[in-house]
Amino acid sequence: MASEATTAVVIVAAGDGTRLGRGPKAFVRVAGASLLELTLERVLAMRTVVEVVVVAPGSLLGEASRLAPAARVVAGGASRQASVRAGLASLGPAVTRVLVHDAARALTPTALFDAVADAISESGAGVIPALAVADTIKRVDADGNVLATVDRTELAAVQTPQGFPRAELDAAYAVADMEHTDDAAVYAASGRTVAITPGDPLAFKVTTPDDLARASDILASSGRSSAMIRTGIGIDVHAFGGDAELRLAGLSWPGEQGLAGHSDGDAVAHAICDALLSAAGLGDIGSRFGTDDPQYAGARGDVFLRGAVELLAAAGFAPSNVSVQLVAQRPRFAARREEAEQILSDLLGAPVSVAATTSDGLGFTGRGEGVAAIATALIRSI
């Protein structure tokens, strides 16, 4: 980061990523890198030397600094506008033009950053990239009734980076008395001019899981592999015991004796958890959730499956598929196999297959004393 740089890029990375469901979006990984890292790759490839400021959640400043060693990292605020204001306040005195960019638009080409920076110098105005609206747009009322067709020639889908002369942007933020959805709106509300420059389809915002999958596909097609594949095996055994109803493979089995254990004893779910965690090098269900933690007393298997998926995501992985072999004399599993597979697949967000067999009367499973489950998991980097 150059302290005498006259161009700065403020990367807003403080969003909570509610719709994506994976925690703060900038720290979600795709193709082996976080969205923040992918953004920085493109910013640091600009033609001009730039000062880079990353605005991150206060709880993740250390992680942001690790991912962005070439940037200054500052804590964001309660809103996007407050976060941008914090980033602007940290800029060096030599900066004369500022680009504000959302880390969630991680595939934005470097050429677009350069184009916006050039347009600021050429026009002296605020500059925002935008794409023409291709769909027919309707204005509707609160009940969903169409009121009118909007002239789409007057509409544009706005992206980032949005660029501005630094002094004018500081002045606009100084008088902003309401929340706006982007920096161009703050700038325009102060009476200043904002111009449009052609945007780029790659500057889309990662907001939903479908957007993340799209980003992964684009990176894979460009030769950046997202394929770090790992496998893991999990084994779990539970004896029949107690008065509780049987829970197995995510299902309730009325009339069947339950399995003994601190939680519900769902050996299939527990074996899956161990397989997923071992594949990611994250230990096992006992070390992660505790074998006697009061909060998991009687907990159903879905609690642990969701928890395992969350732990994988934090480590940069997601399940690809799981195969389970159940060994038991009872319950009679075949009639509910597809039901169990559907429930488990929905919980993991990946295909789960379950097969069941007996041990021909041998051992504790053959004597009907309990059940055993063996799971094999395949996970991928994200």
C-alpha positions in Angstrom: 0.0 0.0 0.0 1.5 3.3 -1.1 0.9 6.2 1.3 1.6 8.8 -1.5 -0.9 7.2 -3.9 -3.4 9.7 -5.4 -6.0 7.0 -6.1 -7.6 5.0 -3.4 -10.0 2.0 -3.4 -12.2 1.5 -0.4 -13.4 -2.1 -0.3 -16.6 -2.5 1.7 -16.4 -6.0 3.3 -18.6 -5.5 6.4 -21.8 -7.0 5.2 -23.4 -9.8 7.2 -24.4 -11.9 4.2 -27.9 -12.8 5.6 -29.3 -13.9 2.2 -26.2 -16.0 1.4 -26.5 -17.7 4.8 -22.8 -18.3 5.2 -21.7 -15.4 7.5 -20.0 -12.2 6.3 -19.9 -12.5 2.6 -16.4 -11.1 2.0 -15.0 -14.0 4.0 -16.9 -16.8 2.1 -14.6 -18.9 0.0 -15.0 -19.8 -3.7 -12.4 -21.5 -5.9 -10.0 -21.8 -2.9 -10.1 -18.1 -2.0 -12.3 -15.7 -0.1 -14.4 -13.1 -2.0 -12.2 -10.5 -0.3 -9.0 -12.0 -1.7 -10.5 -12.3 -5.2 -11.4 -8.7 -5.1 -7.9 -7.6 -3.9 -6.3 -9.6 -6.8 -8.2 -7.4 -9.3 -7.7 -4.1 -7.4 -3.9 -4.6 -7.0 -3.6 -5.3 -10.8 -4.7 -1.7 -11.7 -2.5 0.3 -13.9 -1.9 2.9 -11.2 -0.6 2.4 -7.7 -3.5 2.6 -5.3 -4.0 3.0 -1.6 -6.4 0.2 -0.5 -8.6 0.3 2.6 -10.7 -2.7 3.6 -13.7 -2.0 5.8 -14.5 -5.2 7.8 -16.7 -6.3 10.7 -15.1 -5.3 14.0 -15.0 -9.0 15.1 -13.0 -10.0 12.0 -10.3 -7.3 11.7 -7.6 -9.9 12.4 -8.9 -12.2 9.7 -9.3 -9.3 7.2 -5.7 -8.2 7.9 -4.5 -11.8 7.2 -6.4 -11.9 3.9 -5.4 -8.4 2.9 -1.8 -7.7 4.0 -1.4 -5.0 1.3 -4.4 -3.0 2.7 -5.2 -0.9 5.7 -8.1 -2.6 7.6 -10.6 -0.5 9.6 -13.8 -1.5 11.4 -17.1 -0.9 9.7 -20.2 0.7 11.1 -23.8 -0.2 11.7 -24.8 0.5 8.0 -23.1 0.5 4.7 -23.0 4.3 4.7 -21.3 4.3 8.1 -18.8 1.8 6.9 -17.9 3.8 3.8 -17.5 6.9 6.0 -15.0 5.0 8.2 -13.1 4.0 5.1 -12.9 7.5 3.8 -11.7 8.9 7.2 -8.7 6.6 7.0 -7.4 7.7 3.6 -4.1 9.4 3.3 -3.8 13.2 2.4 -2.4 12.6 -1.0 -5.6 10.8 -2.3 -7.5 12.9 -4.8 -9.9 10.3 -6.3 -11.7 7.4 -4.6 -13.3 4.3 -5.8 -15.7 2.5 -3.5 -16.3 -1.1 -4.2 -18.3 -4.0 -2.7 -16.2 -7.0 -1.9 -19.2 -9.1 -2.8 -18.6 -8.1 -6.5 -15.4 -10.2 -6.4 -15.1 -11.0 -10.1 -15.2 -7.3 -11.3 -12.5 -7.1 -14.0 -9.5 -4.9 -13.3 -10.3 -3.0 -16.5 -13.5 -1.7 -15.0 -11.6 -0.2 -12.0 -9.2 1.4 -14.5 -12.1 2.7 -16.6 -13.9 4.3 -13.6 -10.6 5.9 -12.3 -9.9 7.4 -15.8 -13.5 8.7 -16.1 -13.2 10.6 -12.8 -10.2 12.4 -14.1 -11.8 13.1 -17.5 -15.2 14.3 -16.2 -14.5 15.7 -12.7 -17.8 14.1 -11.7 -18.9 11.0 -9.9 -18.8 8.0 -12.1 -20.7 4.7 -11.7 -20.6 1.6 -13.9 -24.0 0.4 -15.1 -25.6 -2.1 -17.4 -28.7 -1.6 -19.5 -31.9 -3.2 -18.2 -32.9 -6.1 -20.5 -36.1 -7.2 -18.9 -39.4 -5.5 -19.1 -40.0 -3.7 -15.8 -43.5 -3.3 -14.2 -44.5 -1.0 -11.5 -46.9 -2.8 -9.1 -48.9 -1.9 -6.0 -48.7 -3.5 -2.5 -51.1 -6.2 -3.6 -49.0 -7.3 -6.5 -51.2 -5.7 -9.2 -49.5 -4.2 -12.2 -49.9 -0.4 -12.4 -47.7 0.4 -15.4 -44.9 -0.6 -17.6 -41.7 1.4 -16.9 -39.7 2.8 -19.8 -36.5 0.7 -19.4 -34.5 3.1 -21.6 -34.5 5.4 -18.6 -33.2 2.6 -16.3 -29.7 1.2 -15.6 -28.5 -1.6 -13.3 -25.8 0.0 -11.2 -22.6 -1.7 -10.1 -19.4 -0.9 -8.3 -16.7 0.4 -8.2 -18.2 3.8 -7.9 -15.7 6.6 -8.3 -15.5 10.2 -7.1 -13.2 13.2 -6.6 -12.1 12.7 -3.1 -12.8 16.2 -1.8 -16.3 16.3 -3.2 -17.2 12.8 -1.8 -15.9 13.8 1.6 -18.1 16.9 1.4 -21.1 14.9 0.3 -20.8 12.5 3.2 -20.3 15.4 5.7 -23.8 16.7 4.9 -25.6 13.3 4.4 -28.6 13.3 6.7 -30.3 10.1 5.6 -29.3 6.6 4.6 -28.8 5.9 0.9 -28.3 2.6 -0.9 -25.1 3.5 -2.6 -22.4 6.2 -2.7 -23.7 7.7 -5.9 -27.0 8.5 -4.1 -25.1 10.2 -1.3 -23.1 12.2 -3.9 -26.1 13.2 -5.9 -28.1 14.2 -2.8 -25.5 16.9 -2.2 -26.3 18.4 -5.6 -23.3 16.9 -7.4 -23.3 15.2 -10.8 -23.0 11.5 -11.3 -22.2 10.1 -14.8 -22.6 6.6 -16.1 -19.8 4.5 -17.7 -20.4 1.0 -19.2 -20.4 -1.8 -16.6 -19.4 -5.4 -16.9 -21.5 -8.6 -16.5 -18.7 -10.0 -14.3 -19.3 -7.3 -11.8 -22.4 -9.1 -10.4 -22.9 -9.1 -6.7 -22.7 -12.4 -4.8 -25.9 -12.3 -2.7 -27.4 -15.8 -2.9 -26.1 -19.4 -3.0 -26.9 -19.3 -6.8 -24.7 -16.3 -7.2 -21.9 -18.1 -5.4 -22.3 -21.2 -7.7 -22.2 -18.9 -10.7 -18.9 -17.3 -9.5 -17.5 -20.8 -8.9 -18.4 -21.9 -12.4 -16.9 -18.8 -14.0 -13.6 -19.2 -12.1 -13.5 -22.9 -13.0 -14.1 -22.1 -16.7 -11.3 -19.6 -16.6 -8.9 -22.2 -15.4 -8.9 -21.4 -11.7 -9.7 -24.7 -10.1 -12.1 -24.9 -7.2 -11.5 -28.6 -6.8 -9.9 -29.5 -3.5 -11.5 -32.9 -2.8 -11.2 -34.7 0.5 -12.8 -37.9 1.9 -13.5 -39.0 5.4 -14.9 -42.0 7.2 -17.1 -42.0 10.3 -18.3 -44.9 12.4 -20.9 -44.8 15.2 -22.4 -47.5 17.4 -25.3 -47.2 19.8 -27.0 -49.8 22.0 -30.8 -50.0 22.4 -31.9 -48.7 25.7 -34.2 -46.3 27.6 -37.8 -45.3 27.1 -37.4 -42.8 24.3 -38.7 -43.4 20.8 -36.2 -44.5 18.2 -34.5 -41.8 16.1 -32.5 -43.1 13.2 -31.3 -41.6 9.9 -33.2 -38.4 10.7 -36.5 -40.3 11.1 -38.7 -41.2 14.1 -39.7 -44.9 14.3 -42.8 -45.2 16.4 -43.1 -48.4 18.4 -39.3 -49.1 18.2 -37.1 -48.9 21.3 -34.8 -45.9 21.3 -31.0 -45.9 21.3 -29.0 -45.1 24.4 -26.8 -42.0 24.4 -26.4 -38.4 25.7 -28.3 -37.2 22.6 -30.9 -39.1 20.6 -28.4 -41.8 19.7 -29.0 -41.5 15.9 -26.0 -43.5 14.8 -26.5 -42.7 11.1 -26.5 -39.0 11.7 -23.6 -39.2 14.0 -21.5 -41.3 11.6 -22.2 -38.8 8.9 -21.0 -36.0 11.1 -17.8 -37.8 11.9 -17.1 -38.5 8.2 -17.6 -34.9 7.3 -15.5 -33.5 10.1 -12.7 -36.0 9.5 -12.6 -35.2 5.8 -12.0 -31.5 6.7 -9.5 -32.3 9.5 -11.9 -30.9 12.1 -11.9 -33.7 14.6 -15.0 -35.6 15.5 -18.5 -35.1 16.9 -17.3 -35.7 20.4 -14.6 -33.1 20.3 -16.7 -30.6 18.5 -20.0 -30.9 20.3 -19.1 -32.7 23.6 -20.3 -36.1 24.8 -21.9 -34.6 28.0 -22.6 -31.0 27.1 -26.0 -30.2 28.7 -27.2 -28.2 25.7 -27.1 -31.4 23.6 -28.9 -33.6 26.0 -31.5 -35.5 23.9 -30.6 -33.4 20.8 -31.7 -34.8 17.5 -29.3 -35.7 14.8 -30.2 -32.8 12.6 -28.7 -30.4 15.2 -25.3 -32.1 14.7 -25.6 -32.3 11.0 -26.3 -28.6 10.6 -23.5 -27.9 13.0 -21.1 -30.0 11.0 -22.0 -28.2 7.8 -21.5 -24.9 9.4 -18.0 -25.9 10.7 -17.1 -27.1 7.2 -18.2 -23.8 5.7 -16.1 -21.9 8.1 -13.1 -24.0 7.1 -13.8 -23.4 3.4 -15.5 -26.7 2.5 -19.0 -28.1 1.6 -20.3 -31.6 1.4 -20.3 -33.2 -2.1 -22.0 -36.5 -1.3 -22.2 -39.0 1.6 -22.8 -42.8 1.6 -23.9 -44.7 4.7 -24.1 -48.4 5.5 -26.4 -49.2 8.4 -25.9 -52.5 10.2 -28.9 -53.6 12.3 -31.5 -56.3 12.8 -34.1 -53.6 13.4 -35.9 -51.4 12.5 -36.9 -52.7 9.0 -35.2 -50.0 7.0 -35.9 -50.7 3.4 -39.5 -49.3 3.3 -38.3 -45.8 4.5 -34.9 -45.6 2.8 -35.9 -43.0 0.3 -37.5 -40.9 3.0 -34.4 -41.0 5.1 -32.2 -40.1 2.1 -34.3 -37.1 1.2 -34.3 -35.7 4.8 -30.5 -36.2 5.2 -29.8 -34.8 1.7 -31.8 -31.7 2.5 -30.0 -31.2 5.8 -26.6 -31.4 4.1 -27.4 -29.7 0.9 -25.7 -32.7 -0.9 -26.8 -36.2 -2.0 -26.9 -38.8 0.8 -27.4 -42.5 0.1 -28.2 -45.1 2.8 -28.0 -48.8 2.5 -28.9 -51.3 5.3 -27.8 -54.8 6.0 -27.8 -57.3 8.9 -24.8 -59.2 10.3 -26.4 -62.6 9.9 -26.9 -63.0 13.6 -23.3 -62.3 14.5 -22.1 -59.8 17.1 -24.1 -57.3 19.1 -26.0 -56.1 16.0 -26.9 -59.7 15.1 -28.2 -60.2 18.6 -30.3 -57.1 18.3 -28.5 -55.3 21.1 -27.8 -52.2 19.0 -27.0 -50.7 15.7 -23.8 -49.6 13.8 -23.4 -47.1 11.0 -20.4 -46.5 8.7 -20.3 -43.3 6.6 -18.0 -42.2 3.9 -18.1 -38.5 2.9 -16.7 -36.5 0.0 -16.3 -32.8 0.5 -15.0 -30.0 -1.8 -13.4 -26.7 -1.2 -15.5 -23.6 -1.8 
